[in-house]
Amino acid sequence: MYGLARPFLFRHDAETAHGLGLKALDLAYRTGLNPLVARRPDPLPTKAFGLTFPNPVGLAAGLDKNGEHIDALLALGFGFVEIGTVTPRAQPGNPKPRMFRIPEHRAVINRLGFNNGGVDALVRNVEKAQRRNGLLGINIGKNKDTPNEAAAGDYMYCLSRVYPLADYVTVNISSPNTAGLRELQEEQALRELVSILREEQERLAAKHAKRVPMLVKVAPDLSDSDIDAVARVLADLEVDGVIATNTTISRVGVEDSPLAAEQGGLSGEPLLGPSTMVLRKLRTRLPESIPLVGVGGILSGADAVTKMAAGATLVQCYSGLVYRGPALVAECVDAIRRRKEAPASGAPPKAA
């Protein structure tokens, strides 16, 4: 069905198509037409962060900034959906146009800039959602006009607001579209921020009598020494998990496109290699007690298997949905299932 809708969506600019696609998914969900949109995969229970996911394929943050489409997205067969990034106060994001497709490379550039309605609006939306058939992650950030030295306050406020409603929370310090945000990945700044948030996480766990895992999302543009430092901090502070990776500021793989000069984060097929390399390096540097989520460049079941082989326990898609549609979800689950069921001594399974 997506094959019929895609030409219509691609006639619109990327951000308009984004909104139209979400409205169509909501309509399909409300009218019970989801089976025409996507085949739900058979369960493939996967444990991570003390949670059991119905399957290991999730939706990355950014598609549903305000948590307005949770039920419709879970109905596509995702094992989990991550909403956000959300900030304490509503903000419009960067000026439009700010989202660009590069179809010849199956890539997207965006500089949205944490556009969202604020954490209170997101909380109201989550409270209304039925949240069947999957788990919910909530991705938190800081407001654009909050200086880095005060960023911890923004993250703490969001964490406290979403904590009772989230199955896990992701700390986003790696978007390239908020000026200076990635500086929070530097070792001293990262240690200070995550230490504060870990203390707040434990305080909230006692207050609410439940422990909600906290993950950190990192960039794909880290040097080897950066990766060493990030891994050292996150291991020392015993975070629950790491998401690798966000979008890249590199333009390798799309240099021949007129859109390569657009500012923003690049996602899609060209991101697969760089993001998987960071994932693999983190896996060798972090203890096995810290699971990894692989995201970046998944456009097929084979790509999802590549992430698992590099050390991911879970994977997430986003730009792949733009080019492949909802059928990508079940394809990835099926490919991961074949990998898990293959005899350990046999040849690797042929992924879809």
Steps between C-alpha positions, in 0.01 A plus 500: 500500500789739576623451145180669382521782754869580463482686163226722645702572815820567303321770301494704821795640690640263761348665808154530344517135394602411855181656635280345231646157567426520872141612432455203266632261764261643759210456259597139428522430872164656583322320217661161559682500166845437648528156336496681164787722615733249663523133599555458873800271557473199723631568852875482558537585871827674576631599843699819562531755783285278721212520249353243264432641154242322276763511226838676464402747225403848609423843363770760560421836655416789271206365305246570775637800686199556726369149558188564293511175298615234747221249447506526120876451493500204737232342281755480216673218686780681680613339823549848640451860396716790617338843496660846526744664521304707753621811681369672815341786306338493158722623218449535124831358390705637213356699206344309210590338268693273735451147370624367165480162324786374280325208325794396283690417820197400711599770746347789694650821634317674783566801717169500685654617826291331771171651378238385751209614713682469832507221755162579657326457162684173441397370843135573423525309172667200662234489771233470229674221306395139548855375436414147395742249349827672581717708730549876506825693517508875552794702369588816694711805416566860595348819365700683235544810716617308807880527531693178543601591853129498591403203282475258792199691628314452171579129488405451865167675451412289198616182672281566803195579282520198272635248752162364619382443139809369321622142468844652446642850458769608252732795566570667166837679501585422138267690266702724266209743465518678837809719517755372751300196606766249395748671733315315776663180368845626607629295790477747788167647389359153439610375841346800677170477312453124522602495868225750579245308295595166653442646845164636385412164346560323831302765690207456260524122526452524876221754466301302242595152626621398155828531318479642147814434291695801375689483171743745338495567124837579339618640167661308212767768458706404805874436468655189655616703799148646533351152497749391767401795719126455450523128576710566810248747641190296418654183643614677818155647555323175410246637256238250394569514128643693206340589166749513212451721312338832416534665156836604355644836392711316242396507134693190396282308257292796383775734378356508149159626615413872476341456843830395660564865585188517716578521871364233732534136587525239225312172546406206282715261299828699516487487881503120525877459488606783733231435759570127504871566545430710811261231624765230456767703678269579792418131536870418545543778757184466711414217738244248376269622777436815292291403194528696176229617263615517138349772283611668179461389140268200543316460168470120492492193716866442411588842642325412827701178519818702440420705810436188707827346381681818607368463855152648512230341714226717346480704180306807391383632161397844379620613156460146370126542545507796260639284221368153588182566694355302793580162341858561614402424861393139447787444254751599768335287768494198267866546407607526865292192581678299229835610637407393852363166386795413277728223635799656671744295295320545170530766234349840582136530396410678183313811610218653302 
